[in-house]
């Protein structure tokens, strides 16, 4: 069992656009849960269930690929690979470098 956590701060002026966008992403990716910090408005954490280590690496590469060379990383069957992640970097405080992505496995 594994999980991916993605954390970032959305700038206040982009929260409405982010909210609409993340609703579309969730419609495509049913395994995605999104949480907002109750004591830090605008701080978001995505939780992804059951993503393999290999798919995690691909997801991280896609979401942090400055050149936009997504085709080089795509596992075409993955629903998250069909998402246009590019708007997020503009909305995140500090840009793409402040999108933090981690993969965790359950301790046995």
C-alpha positions in Angstrom: 0.0 0.0 0.0 1.4 3.4 -1.0 0.3 7.0 -1.1 1.5 10.1 -2.8 1.3 13.5 -1.1 1.5 16.7 -3.0 1.7 20.0 -1.1 1.6 23.6 -2.3 0.3 27.1 -1.4 -2.1 28.7 -3.8 -2.0 32.5 -4.1 -5.2 34.2 -3.0 -6.1 35.7 -6.3 -6.0 32.3 -8.0 -8.1 30.3 -5.5 -11.3 30.5 -7.6 -9.5 29.3 -10.7 -7.7 26.6 -8.7 -11.0 25.4 -7.2 -12.6 25.1 -10.7 -9.5 23.3 -12.1 -9.1 20.9 -9.2 -12.8 19.9 -9.5 -12.1 18.9 -13.1 -9.0 17.0 -12.0 -11.0 15.1 -9.4 -13.6 14.1 -12.0 -10.9 12.5 -14.1 -8.9 11.0 -11.1 -11.3 9.4 -8.6 -8.4 8.2 -6.4 -7.4 11.8 -5.6 -8.4 13.5 -2.4 -7.6 17.2 -1.8 -7.4 18.9 1.6 -7.0 22.6 2.5 -5.2 23.6 5.7 -7.8 24.7 8.3 -5.3 27.0 10.0 -3.5 27.9 6.7 -6.0 28.9 4.1 -4.7 28.3 0.6 -2.3 25.5 1.7 -3.4 22.4 -0.1 -2.4 18.7 0.1 -3.3 16.2 -2.5 -3.5 12.5 -1.4 -3.2 9.8 -4.1 -4.0 6.2 -3.2 -2.3 3.1 -4.6 0.2 4.7 -7.0 3.3 2.5 -7.7 6.8 3.7 -7.2 7.3 3.8 -11.0 4.1 5.8 -11.5 5.2 8.2 -8.7 8.4 8.9 -10.5 6.5 9.6 -13.7 4.0 11.8 -12.0 6.7 13.8 -10.3 8.6 14.2 -13.6 5.4 15.3 -15.4 4.4 17.8 -12.7 7.9 19.3 -12.3 9.1 19.1 -15.9 10.0 22.6 -16.8 10.4 21.8 -20.5 6.9 20.3 -20.7 8.2 17.1 -22.3 5.3 15.1 -20.9 5.3 12.6 -23.7 8.6 11.2 -22.4 7.1 10.3 -19.1 3.6 9.2 -19.8 2.1 5.8 -18.8 -0.8 6.4 -21.2 -3.2 4.3 -19.1 -2.9 6.5 -16.0 -5.8 8.9 -15.5 -3.5 11.5 -13.9 -1.3 11.5 -17.1 -4.3 13.0 -19.0 -4.4 16.1 -16.8 -3.0 19.4 -17.9 -0.8 20.2 -14.8 0.7 23.4 -16.3 -1.7 26.0 -14.7 -0.8 24.9 -11.2 2.8 26.4 -11.4 1.4 29.8 -12.1 -1.0 29.7 -9.1 1.4 28.3 -6.6 3.2 30.8 -4.3 6.9 30.5 -5.4 6.1 28.7 -8.6 6.9 25.1 -9.7 9.8 24.7 -7.3 7.3 25.0 -4.4 5.2 22.0 -5.5 6.4 19.3 -3.2 5.7 15.6 -4.0 6.4 12.6 -1.8 5.8 8.9 -2.0 5.1 6.9 1.1 4.7 3.2 1.8 3.0 1.7 4.7 5.2 0.6 7.6 4.8 -3.1 8.4 
